[in-house]
Amino acid sequence: MLIVRDLLISPKRFTDLLHGLPGIPTNGLTARLKELEEDGVVRRRALPSPDRSIVYELTGYGRDLREALDALGRWGAKSLGEPRPGEILTLEAIMTAMRATFDPAAARGVRASYELRMGEIVLNLRVARRKLTLNAGSMPDADLIMECGPAIKFLLSGEVSARDAVARGIVRISGDPSLLETFTEMFRIGSIDTGDLR
């Protein structure tokens, strides 16, 4: 599923996949890709000149997994904590989380751009017409630039208000501060409902 998650962002070279899945041995990744190809989930494609590299991409059948992965992402975001020792947060993981938690209904009437910085990970988001566009990299002219770490979970779960998140240093912002509250409404992750355990 992690391979599919990364390929849902964009086609990748073998080395890109290896880099985004720390800890997986080369032969393990080779075996998984072969299985996914045999099952019709992934295919190889040569890039045009001058690059001519081989990339892996999802087939239509593989892209059908987006909804299931988004649902798992929303479910997992509710219990997200600090990364454990040895765990690495990747750009693809953050982009997947943003896509999975985006609520188009909360984006009604919103037209805004954001840059999100989480350590070395930088991505930009545009929201317009209740649609989200995600890309890797900076956006110097973003309406709001946010710098944060994993503690952003407390903001997105509603445990901390936008104002308190800024005051406590959970998020550092530059740009239109009102857009931070808008961001939290569009990407709310909710809390765990354990129900009645009788």
N, C-alpha and C positions, 0 to 999 in steps of 0.2 A: 504493500500500500504506500510506503514511503517513496518508492520509485514512481508510482503513478501520481502521487501528490506533486512531486517535483516536475514531472512531465506535463501536468495540467497547467503549470505556469508557462512553460515553453519547451520546445525540443532541446535536447541536451547531448553534448558529446559524452563519451564514456568517462573521461576525466572529470567533467563537470558533475556527473552523477556521483562519482567516487568522492569528490570533494564535499558534496552536499550530504553525504551519508557517512559521517565519520565513524570509524570502527568496523565498517564492513570490509572484509577481505576482497581483494581483486577477483579471486576465483569465485567467491560467493556472489558478487555482483554479476559476473559473467554468466553464472548458472541461472540466476533470477531473470536476467534479460532474455536468455535463451528460452526459458519456460514461458515468459510473457509473449515472446514472438510466436512460439508454437501454439499458444492459446489464442492468438489473434488480437491481443491487447496492445502490443507494441510492434512497430516496424522500424527498420533502418532506412535512412535516406541519405544520399550524398548531396552535400551542399554544392551549389554551382561554383564555377571558377571565379576568382582565383583560389578560394578557400579549399574546396574539394574534400572537406572533412566529412566523416560519417557522423550523423546525429541519430538519436533515438527519439521517436515521437509516438504519441498515442494514435491508435486507429479510431474510427468512429465508435467502435465497440468499447475501446478503452476510455474514451471521453464520456461514455455513458456512466462511468463511475463517479463523476463530479458530484452529483447530488448526494450519493452515499457518503463520500468523503467529507463534503460540507456538513452533513448531519453529524458525522463523527467528530468533526472539528468543533462544532457548536457544543456538543455534549462534553468533550474534553476540556474546552475553555472554562467551563464552570468550576473545575477542580484544579486549574492551572496554578502551580506554585513556582517558587524559585527553582531555577535549573539545579539539578543535583551535580555533584562533582563528576566531571567527565562528559556531561551532557553539553551539547553545543546547539545554540539557537541559530538557525539558518534563515537566509532571506526567504527561501521558498516556504518555510514553516510560518513566518510572519505574514507573508502575502496570502497564504492559504487561510490563516486565521482571520485576516481582514475580510477576505472574500466570503468566508463562511458566516461571519457574524453580521455582515452588512444587512440592514433592514431597509428595504426600499420605501416602506410606508413612512418611516421616520425621516426619510430624505425628501419628502414632498416639499417642493418650493425651494430646496437648497441648491445653490450653485456656488461651490467653493472648491478650493484646492488646498491640499495639505502636503507637507513633507514630514515624514516620521523618521526619526533617528533613534536607533537603539544600539549604542556602541558603534561597531563598524558597519552595522546594517543600516542602509538608508533606502527608503522607498518613497514614492510619491503617489498620492491618491487624488483623483478628480471626481467630484460628484456633481452630476447635472441630470435633470429630467429623471430623477429617481434611479439613475444608473451609476455604477462605480467603475472607474477605470484605474487600474493599478499598474505601476511600472517600477522597475528598479532604478535607483539613482536619485540624485537631488533635484529639487525644483526651486531655484533661488527666488523666483517670483511668486511662490506659494502664498496664499492668503494667511495661512498659519503654519509655522514651523514648530514642531514639538520634539523635544529631546527627553527620552525616558528610558527606563529599564523595565524588568519584569514586573515591578510594582505597579505598572499601569493597569494591571488586573484589578486593583482595588478601585480605580477610577471607573473602568468599564463595567464592573459588577455593581456599581452604585454604592459601594461601601464608603467611598470618599467623594465629596462633591468636587466639581471642577475647580472652584475657588480654593478649597482646602488642599487639593492635589498640587496646585501651584505654590501655595503658602508653605507646604511641607516639603517641597522640592521633589515630589514624585514625578512631576512633569515640569520642564522648563519650556517656556514658549516665547516666540516673537511673532508679531503680526496681530491680527484681530482677536483679542481674548474671548470675545463672545462665541467664536467658532469652536472653542474647546468644548463647551457645553453641547453644541450641536453635534460635534464628533462623538461624544459619549452617548448621545441619544441614538445615533445611526449605527453604532457598533456595540451596543449593550450586550453583555454576555450572560446576564442573569445569574441566579444563584442556585445552589443545589436544593432540590425539593425532596426530602427523604420520606415525605408522606406519613401516614399513620402506621406505625410499626407494631400495632397490636396483633 
